[in-house]
Amino acid sequence: MRACLIAGIACGLLAGCRTTVPPEFEDCRAESYAVLEAAGIDPDRVRRFASTPQRVFFRPFPGGGDDRIVGYTNWLEIEGCDGPVVMRFSRYCQLRDVHVRGRCGPARADE
C-alpha cells in the first residue's frame, strides 16, 4: 500500500503525469439536478445548464507543467428564479457550495 502511494506521488510530482477525469464526472449535471430536487425544485424547470471546469496549473519542475481539473462550476438558469443558481463541485462531483442570486425556490401553486 505504501509503495503504491509513493509511486503515485512520484508519478505526479516528478513525471508530471496527467490525471484524467472519468467521462461520467465531466459536468456533474446529475448531481446538480439532485441538489435541486433536494431543495424542492423540479429539475424540469432548468432552462439552461452550463459547466466550467476549474483548472489549476501544476509545474512539477522548471520547463514542465500541466493543468489539472480540480472541480466544476455549474450555472443553472431556472424558470421562476430571479437569477442564476451557481453550484461548485469537487473533481469527483462532491458538492462544495451553492450560491443563489435573487429569489429561487419550489414553484408555488399559483405560478
C-alpha positions in Angstrom: 0.0 0.0 0.0 2.7 2.4 1.0 4.7 1.6 -2.2 1.6 2.4 -4.3 1.2 5.7 -2.6 4.8 6.6 -3.0 4.7 5.5 -6.7 1.6 7.7 -7.3 3.2 10.7 -5.7 6.4 10.2 -7.6 4.5 9.9 -10.9 2.5 13.1 -10.2 5.4 15.2 -8.9 8.4 14.0 -10.9 7.0 12.8 -14.2 4.1 15.2 -14.5 1.6 12.5 -15.2 -1.7 13.8 -16.5 -4.6 12.6 -14.5 -7.9 12.2 -16.3 -11.4 12.6 -15.1 -13.7 9.7 -15.9 -16.3 10.7 -18.5 -19.3 10.3 -16.1 -17.9 13.2 -14.0 -17.4 15.7 -16.8 -20.0 18.2 -15.8 -21.7 16.9 -12.6 -25.1 17.6 -14.2 -26.8 14.6 -12.5 -25.5 15.9 -9.1 -26.7 19.4 -9.8 -30.2 18.1 -10.6 -30.1 16.0 -7.4 -29.3 19.2 -5.4 -32.3 20.9 -7.0 -34.6 18.0 -6.1 -33.4 18.0 -2.5 -34.3 21.7 -2.4 -37.8 21.0 -3.7 -37.1 22.5 -7.2 -38.2 20.4 -10.2 -35.2 19.8 -12.5 -37.6 20.2 -15.4 -37.6 23.9 -14.6 -33.9 24.2 -15.8 -33.9 26.3 -18.9 -30.1 26.4 -19.4 -27.2 24.5 -17.9 -23.5 25.4 -18.3 -20.5 23.8 -16.7 -17.0 25.2 -16.5 -14.1 23.1 -15.3 -11.9 24.7 -12.6 -8.3 24.1 -13.6 -5.0 24.6 -11.7 -1.6 24.8 -13.4 0.8 22.3 -11.9 4.5 22.8 -12.6 6.5 19.9 -11.0 9.8 21.1 -12.4 11.2 24.1 -14.4 10.2 24.0 -18.0 7.4 21.4 -17.5 3.9 21.7 -16.5 0.4 20.7 -17.0 -3.1 21.8 -16.0 -5.4 19.7 -13.9 -9.2 19.8 -13.4 -9.8 20.3 -9.7 -13.6 20.9 -9.8 -16.5 22.2 -11.7 -18.7 25.3 -11.5 -22.2 24.8 -12.8 -24.5 27.6 -13.8 -28.2 26.9 -14.0 -30.9 29.2 -15.3 -34.1 28.0 -13.7 -37.7 29.0 -14.7 -39.2 31.2 -12.0 -35.9 32.2 -10.4 -34.7 35.8 -10.3 -31.1 35.0 -11.1 -28.7 32.0 -11.8 -28.1 29.2 -9.4 -24.3 28.5 -9.2 -23.0 25.2 -7.8 -19.4 24.4 -7.2 -18.3 20.7 -7.2 -15.1 18.9 -6.5 -13.3 17.0 -9.2 -15.4 13.9 -8.2 -18.7 15.8 -8.1 -19.0 16.3 -4.4 -20.9 19.5 -3.7 -18.8 22.3 -2.3 -21.2 25.2 -2.2 -24.3 26.7 -3.8 -25.0 30.4 -4.5 -28.4 31.8 -5.5 -28.8 35.3 -6.8 -32.2 36.6 -6.1 -35.3 34.6 -5.2 -35.5 31.0 -6.1 -37.4 28.1 -4.6 -40.0 25.5 -5.2 -42.8 26.5 -7.6 -45.9 27.8 -5.9 -49.4 26.5 -6.8 -50.4 29.9 -8.3 -47.4 30.0 -10.7 
